[in-house]
């Protein structure tokens, strides 16, 4: 791996980062972030009373339209990824079924050859039994 190069982020990676930043932009309970990041309000060490929930995007460059656009892209990327994986699995399954079909065809051919050989042996045994009966009749048994 070369030094200084960043790994290429997929849309799914970017989505995760985007959503994580959006979610962590404000504490969950609606308190204001302090400068030290502790989540405490302007009062000395005591949390400020819960205020009405503030949209996460209020102080952020993220707008509703940007979020919608991002989610549409993310949804499309996810759909394409899943579709690609399904197509890949179907392709692999199709190949496996073809291989299985070839194996079964070969097995059917082999079984047919065995059945033919078995029938030939059964005919030979019948002929030998017939020959033994004739021989036994000749010698008077």
ROSE-4610 file (N, C-alpha, C; in Angstrom, 1 decimal, always signed):
// ROSE-4610
residu = [X/X/X/X/X/X/X/X/X/X/X/X/X/X/X/X/X/X/X/X/X/X/X/X/X/X/X/X/X/X/X/X/X/X/X/X/X/X/X/X/X/X/X/X/X/X/X/X/X/X/X/X/X/X/X/X/X/X/X/X/X/X/X/X/X/X/X/X/X/X/X/X/X/X/X/X/X/X/X/X/X/X/X/X/X/X/X/X/X/X/X/X/X/X/X/X/X/X/X/X/X/X/X/X/X/X/X/X/X/X/X/X/X/X/X/X/X/X/X/X/X/X/X/X/X/X/X/X/X/X/X/X/X/X/X/X/X/X/X/X/X/X/X/X/X/X/X/X/X/X/X/X/X/X/X/X/X/X/X/X/X/X/X/X/X/X/X/X/X/X/X/X/X/X/X/X/X/X/X/X/X/X/X/X/X/X/X/X/X/X/X/X/X/X/X/X/X/X/X/X/X/X/X/X/X/X/X/X/X/X/X/X/X/X/X/X/X/X/X/X/X/X/X/X/X/X/X/X/X/X/X/X/X/X/X/X/X/X/X/X/X/X/X/X/X/X/X/X/X/X/X/X/X/X/X/X/X/X/X/X/X/X/X/X/X/X/X/X/X/X/X/X/X/X/X/X/X/X/X/X/X/X/X/X/X/X/X/X/X/X/X/X/X/X/X/X/X/X/X/X/X/X/X/X/X/X/X/X/X/X/X/X/X/X/X/X/X/X/X/X/X/X/X/X/X/X/X/X/X/X/X/X/X/X/X/X/X/X/X/X/X/X/X/X/X/X/X/X/X/X/X/X/X/X/X/X/X/X/X/X/X/X/X/X/X/X/X/X/X/X/X/X/X/X/X/X/X/X/X/X/X/X/X/X/X/X/X/X/X/X/X/X/X/X/X/X/X/X/X/X/X/X/X/X/X/X/X/X/X/X/X/X/X/X/X/X/X/X/X/X/X/X/X]
num = [1/1/1/2/2/2/3/3/3/4/4/4/5/5/5/6/6/6/7/7/7/8/8/8/9/9/9/10/10/10/11/11/11/12/12/12/13/13/13/14/14/14/15/15/15/16/16/16/17/17/17/18/18/18/19/19/19/20/20/20/21/21/21/22/22/22/23/23/23/24/24/24/25/25/25/26/26/26/27/27/27/28/28/28/29/29/29/30/30/30/31/31/31/32/32/32/33/33/33/34/34/34/35/35/35/36/36/36/37/37/37/38/38/38/39/39/39/40/40/40/41/41/41/42/42/42/43/43/43/44/44/44/45/45/45/46/46/46/47/47/47/48/48/48/49/49/49/50/50/50/51/51/51/52/52/52/53/53/53/54/54/54/55/55/55/56/56/56/57/57/57/58/58/58/59/59/59/60/60/60/61/61/61/62/62/62/63/63/63/64/64/64/65/65/65/66/66/66/67/67/67/68/68/68/69/69/69/70/70/70/71/71/71/72/72/72/73/73/73/74/74/74/75/75/75/76/76/76/77/77/77/78/78/78/79/79/79/80/80/80/81/81/81/82/82/82/83/83/83/84/84/84/85/85/85/86/86/86/87/87/87/88/88/88/89/89/89/90/90/90/91/91/91/92/92/92/93/93/93/94/94/94/95/95/95/96/96/96/97/97/97/98/98/98/99/99/99/100/100/100/101/101/101/102/102/102/103/103/103/104/104/104/105/105/105/106/106/106/107/107/107/108/108/108/109/109/109/110/110/110/111/111/111/112/112/112/113/113/113/114/114/114/115/115/115/116/116/116/117/117/117/118/118/118/119/119/119/120/120/120/121/121/121/122/122/122/123/123/123/124/124/124/125/125/125/126/126/126/127/127/127/128/128/128/129/129/129/130/130/130/131/131/131/132/132/132/133/133/133/134/134/134/135/135/135/136/136/136/137/137/137/138/138/138/139/139/139/140/140/140/141/141/141]
x = [+0.9/+0.0/+0.9/+0.6/+1.5/+1.1/+2.1/+1.9/+1.2/+0.3/-0.3/-1.6/-1.8/-3.0/-4.2/-5.3/-6.5/-7.3/-7.9/-8.7/-10.0/-10.4/-11.5/-12.8/-13.6/-14.8/-15.9/-16.7/-17.9/-19.0/-20.1/-21.3/-21.8/-21.7/-22.3/-21.4/-20.0/-19.1/-19.5/-19.6/-19.9/-21.3/-22.2/-23.6/-23.4/-22.6/-22.4/-21.8/-20.8/-20.1/-21.1/-21.8/-22.8/-23.8/-24.4/-25.5/-24.9/-23.7/-23.1/-22.8/-22.3/-22.1/-23.5/-24.5/-25.8/-26.4/-26.2/-26.8/-26.0/-24.7/-23.9/-23.7/-24.4/-24.3/-24.8/-25.8/-26.4/-26.6/-26.6/-26.9/-28.4/-28.7/-30.0/-31.1/-30.7/-31.7/-32.0/-31.4/-31.7/-30.9/-29.9/-29.1/-28.1/-27.7/-26.7/-25.3/-24.5/-23.1/-22.3/-21.4/-20.5/-19.3/-18.4/-17.1/-16.2/-16.3/-15.5/-16.1/-17.3/-17.9/-18.6/-18.8/-19.3/-20.9/-21.4/-22.9/-23.6/-22.9/-23.5/-23.9/-24.9/-25.4/-24.5/-25.0/-24.2/-24.2/-25.1/-25.1/-24.0/-23.5/-22.4/-22.6/-22.2/-22.2/-23.6/-24.7/-26.0/-26.6/-27.3/-27.9/-29.0/-29.1/-30.2/-31.5/-32.6/-33.9/-34.1/-34.7/-35.0/-35.8/-35.4/-36.2/-36.9/-37.7/-38.4/-37.3/-37.6/-36.6/-36.2/-34.9/-34.5/-34.0/-34.4/-33.9/-32.4/-31.9/-30.5/-29.8/-30.4/-29.8/-29.8/-30.4/-30.5/-29.2/-28.2/-26.9/-25.9/-26.4/-25.4/-25.6/-24.6/-24.7/-25.6/-26.1/-26.9/-28.3/-28.9/-30.2/-31.1/-32.4/-33.4/-33.2/-33.1/-33.0/-31.7/-30.6/-29.3/-29.5/-30.2/-30.4/-31.3/-32.3/-33.2/-32.4/-31.6/-30.8/-29.8/-29.1/-28.2/-28.9/-30.0/-30.7/-31.2/-31.6/-31.9/-30.7/-29.6/-28.3/-28.0/-28.0/-27.7/-28.6/-29.9/-30.9/-30.6/-30.3/-30.0/-28.7/-27.7/-26.4/-26.7/-27.5/-27.8/-28.6/-29.5/-30.3/-29.4/-28.5/-27.6/-26.7/-26.2/-25.3/-26.1/-27.2/-28.0/-28.4/-28.8/-29.1/-27.9/-26.8/-25.5/-25.2/-25.4/-25.1/-26.1/-27.3/-28.3/-28.0/-27.7/-27.3/-26.1/-25.1/-23.9/-24.3/-25.1/-25.5/-26.3/-27.2/-28.0/-27.1/-26.1/-25.1/-24.3/-23.9/-23.2/-24.1/-25.3/-26.3/-26.6/-26.7/-27.0/-25.8/-24.5/-23.4/-23.3/-23.6/-23.7/-24.7/-25.9/-26.9/-26.5/-25.8/-25.3/-24.3/-23.4/-22.4/-23.1/-24.2/-24.9/-25.6/-26.2/-26.8/-25.9/-24.6/-23.6/-23.3/-23.1/-22.8/-23.9/-25.2/-26.3/-26.4/-26.1/-26.1/-25.0/-23.8/-22.7/-23.1/-23.7/-24.1/-25.2/-26.1/-27.2/-26.5/-25.6/-24.9/-24.1/-23.4/-22.7/-23.6/-24.8/-25.7/-26.3/-26.5/-27.0/-26.0/-24.7/-23.7/-23.7/-23.8/-23.8/-25.0/-26.2/-27.4/-27.2/-26.6/-26.4/-25.4/-24.4/-23.4/-24.1/-25.0/-25.7/-26.6/-27.3/-28.2/-27.4/-26.3/-25.4/-25.0/-24.6/-24.2/-25.3/-26.5/-27.7/-28.0/-27.8/-28.0/-27.0/-25.7/-24.7/-24.9/-25.4/-25.7/-26.9/-27.9/-29.0/-28.5/-27.6/-27.1/-26.2/-25.5/-24.7/-25.6/-26.6/-27.6/-28.2/-28.6/-29.2/-28.2/-26.9/-25.9/-25.6/-25.7/-25.5/-26.7/-27.9/-29.0/-28.9/-28.5/-28.3/-27.2/-26.1/-25.0/-25.5/-26.2/-26.7/-27.7/-28.5/-29.4/-28.5/-27.4/-26.6/-26.0/-25.5/-24.8/-25.8/-27.1/-28.1/-28.3/-28.1/-28.4/-29.8]
y = [-1.2/+0.0/+1.2/+2.2/+3.4/+4.4/+5.1/+6.1/+7.3/+7.9/+9.1/+9.0/+7.8/+7.7/+7.2/+7.9/+7.5/+6.4/+5.5/+4.5/+5.1/+4.7/+5.2/+4.8/+5.8/+5.6/+5.3/+4.3/+4.0/+4.9/+4.9/+5.7/+5.3/+4.0/+3.4/+3.9/+4.0/+4.5/+6.0/+6.7/+8.2/+8.4/+7.5/+7.6/+7.4/+6.4/+6.1/+7.3/+7.9/+9.0/+10.2/+10.5/+11.6/+11.4/+10.2/+10.0/+10.1/+9.6/+9.7/+11.1/+11.9/+13.4/+14.1/+13.7/+14.3/+14.0/+12.7/+12.3/+12.8/+12.9/+13.4/+14.9/+15.6/+17.0/+17.6/+17.0/+17.5/+16.3/+16.5/+15.4/+15.0/+13.8/+13.2/+13.9/+14.4/+15.0/+16.4/+17.0/+18.4/+19.5/+19.0/+20.0/+20.6/+21.8/+22.5/+22.0/+21.8/+21.4/+22.6/+22.3/+23.3/+23.3/+24.3/+24.3/+23.1/+22.5/+21.3/+20.0/+20.1/+18.9/+18.0/+18.5/+17.7/+17.6/+18.5/+18.4/+19.2/+19.9/+20.6/+22.0/+22.6/+23.9/+25.0/+26.2/+27.4/+27.4/+26.7/+26.7/+25.9/+26.2/+25.6/+24.1/+23.3/+21.8/+21.2/+22.0/+21.3/+21.4/+20.3/+20.3/+21.4/+21.9/+22.9/+22.1/+22.7/+22.0/+21.6/+20.4/+19.9/+20.9/+21.3/+22.2/+21.4/+22.0/+21.3/+20.7/+19.6/+18.9/+19.9/+20.0/+20.8/+19.9/+20.2/+19.4/+19.3/+18.2/+17.9/+18.8/+19.2/+19.9/+21.4/+21.9/+23.3/+24.1/+23.8/+24.5/+23.9/+22.9/+22.2/+22.6/+22.4/+22.7/+21.7/+20.7/+19.7/+20.3/+20.3/+20.8/+19.6/+19.8/+18.8/+18.2/+19.1/+18.7/+17.9/+18.3/+17.6/+16.2/+16.2/+14.9/+14.0/+14.5/+13.7/+13.3/+14.1/+13.8/+12.7/+12.9/+11.9/+10.5/+10.6/+9.3/+8.6/+9.4/+8.8/+8.2/+8.9/+8.3/+7.0/+7.1/+6.0/+4.8/+5.1/+4.0/+3.4/+4.2/+3.6/+2.8/+3.3/+2.5/+1.2/+1.2/+0.0/-0.9/-0.4/-1.3/-1.9/-1.1/-1.6/-2.7/-2.4/-3.4/-4.7/-4.6/-5.8/-6.5/-5.8/-6.4/-7.1/-6.4/-7.0/-8.3/-8.3/-9.5/-10.6/-10.3/-11.3/-11.9/-11.0/-11.5/-12.4/-12.0/-12.8/-14.2/-14.2/-15.5/-16.3/-15.7/-16.4/-17.0/-16.2/-16.7/-17.9/-17.8/-19.0/-20.2/-20.0/-21.1/-21.7/-20.9/-21.4/-22.3/-21.8/-22.6/-23.9/-23.9/-25.1/-26.1/-25.5/-26.4/-27.0/-26.2/-26.7/-27.9/-27.6/-28.7/-29.9/-29.7/-30.8/-31.6/-30.8/-31.4/-32.2/-31.7/-32.5/-33.8/-33.6/-34.8/-35.8/-35.4/-36.3/-36.9/-36.2/-36.7/-37.8/-37.5/-38.5/-39.7/-39.5/-40.6/-41.5/-40.8/-41.5/-42.4/-41.8/-42.6/-43.8/-43.5/-44.6/-45.7/-45.3/-46.3/-47.1/-46.4/-47.1/-48.2/-47.8/-48.7/-49.9/-49.6/-50.7/-51.6/-51.0/-51.8/-52.7/-52.2/-53.0/-54.1/-53.8/-54.9/-55.9/-55.4/-56.3/-57.3/-56.7/-57.5/-58.5/-58.1/-59.0/-60.2/-59.9/-60.9/-61.8/-61.2/-62.1/-63.0/-62.5/-63.4/-64.5/-64.2/-65.2/-66.3/-65.8/-66.8/-67.7/-67.1/-67.9/-69.0/-68.6/-69.5/-70.6/-70.2/-71.2/-72.2/-71.7/-72.5/-73.5/-73.0/-73.9/-74.9/-74.5/-75.5/-76.5/-76.1/-77.1/-78.1/-77.6/-78.5/-79.5/-79.1/-80.0/-81.0/-80.5/-81.4/-82.4/-82.0/-82.9/-84.0/-83.6/-84.5/-85.6/-85.1/-86.0/-87.1/-86.6/-87.6/-88.3/-88.0/-88.8/-88.4/-87.3/-86.9/-86.6]
z = [+0.0/+0.0/+0.0/-0.9/-1.0/+0.2/+0.6/+1.7/+1.2/+2.0/+1.6/+0.8/+0.2/-0.6/+0.3/+0.1/+0.8/+0.1/+0.8/+0.2/-0.5/-1.7/-2.4/-1.6/-1.3/-0.5/-1.5/-1.2/-2.0/-1.5/-2.3/-1.9/-0.6/-0.3/+0.9/+2.1/+1.9/+2.9/+3.2/+2.1/+2.2/+2.9/+2.6/+3.2/+4.7/+5.1/+6.5/+7.3/+6.6/+7.2/+7.3/+6.2/+6.1/+7.3/+7.4/+8.4/+9.8/+10.0/+11.3/+11.7/+10.7/+11.0/+11.3/+10.6/+10.8/+12.1/+12.5/+13.8/+14.9/+14.8/+16.0/+16.0/+15.1/+15.1/+16.4/+17.0/+18.2/+19.1/+20.4/+21.3/+21.1/+21.5/+21.2/+22.1/+23.3/+24.2/+23.9/+22.8/+22.5/+23.2/+24.1/+24.7/+23.7/+24.0/+23.2/+23.4/+22.4/+22.6/+23.2/+24.1/+24.6/+23.8/+24.0/+23.2/+23.5/+24.7/+24.9/+24.5/+23.8/+23.3/+24.3/+25.6/+26.6/+26.5/+25.7/+25.5/+26.6/+27.5/+28.6/+28.1/+28.6/+28.2/+28.9/+28.8/+29.3/+30.8/+31.5/+32.9/+33.5/+34.7/+35.3/+35.6/+34.6/+34.8/+34.9/+34.8/+34.9/+33.5/+33.1/+31.8/+31.7/+30.5/+30.3/+30.2/+30.5/+30.4/+29.0/+28.8/+27.4/+26.7/+25.5/+24.7/+23.6/+22.8/+21.7/+20.8/+20.3/+19.4/+18.2/+18.0/+16.9/+15.7/+14.5/+13.4/+13.4/+13.1/+13.1/+12.1/+11.0/+9.9/+10.1/+11.2/+11.4/+11.3/+12.0/+12.0/+11.0/+10.3/+9.5/+8.0/+7.2/+5.8/+5.1/+5.8/+5.2/+5.1/+3.9/+3.8/+3.5/+3.6/+3.4/+2.0/+1.0/-0.4/-0.6/+0.1/+0.0/+0.6/+1.7/+2.3/+1.4/+0.8/-0.1/-1.3/-1.8/-3.0/-2.6/-1.4/-1.0/-0.7/-0.1/+0.2/-1.1/-2.1/-3.4/-4.0/-4.0/-4.5/-3.7/-2.4/-1.6/-1.8/-2.0/-2.2/-3.6/-4.6/-5.9/-5.8/-5.2/-5.0/-4.3/-3.3/-2.5/-3.4/-4.1/-5.0/-6.1/-6.7/-7.7/-7.1/-5.9/-5.2/-5.0/-4.5/-4.2/-5.5/-6.5/-7.8/-8.4/-8.3/-8.8/-8.1/-6.8/-6.0/-6.4/-6.5/-6.9/-8.3/-9.2/-10.6/-10.5/-9.7/-9.6/-9.0/-8.0/-7.4/-8.3/-9.1/-10.1/-11.2/-11.6/-12.6/-12.0/-10.8/-10.2/-10.1/-9.7/-9.5/-10.9/-11.9/-13.3/-13.7/-13.4/-13.8/-13.0/-11.7/-10.9/-11.5/-11.9/-12.4/-13.8/-14.6/-15.8/-15.6/-14.6/-14.2/-13.7/-12.9/-12.4/-13.5/-14.5/-15.6/-16.4/-16.6/-17.3/-16.6/-15.3/-14.4/-14.5/-14.4/-14.5/-15.9/-16.9/-18.3/-18.4/-17.9/-17.9/-17.1/-15.9/-15.1/-15.8/-16.5/-17.2/-18.3/-19.0/-20.1/-19.5/-18.4/-17.7/-17.2/-16.6/-16.2/-17.3/-18.5/-19.7/-20.1/-20.1/-20.5/-19.5/-18.2/-17.2/-17.4/-17.7/-17.9/-19.2/-20.2/-21.4/-21.1/-20.4/-20.0/-19.1/-18.2/-17.3/-18.1/-19.0/-19.9/-20.7/-21.2/-21.9/-21.0/-19.8/-18.8/-18.5/-18.3/-18.0/-19.1/-20.4/-21.6/-21.6/-21.3/-21.2/-20.2/-19.0/-17.9/-18.3/-19.0/-19.5/-20.5/-21.4/-22.3/-21.7/-20.6/-19.9/-19.2/-18.5/-17.9/-18.8/-20.0/-21.0/-21.5/-21.7/-22.1/-21.0/-19.7/-18.6/-18.6/-18.8/-18.8/-20.0/-21.1/-22.3/-21.9/-21.3/-21.0/-20.0/-19.0/-18.0/-18.6/-19.6/-20.2/-21.0/-21.6/-22.4/-21.5/-20.3/-19.5/-18.5/-18.6/-18.0/-16.5/-16.1/-14.7/-14.5]
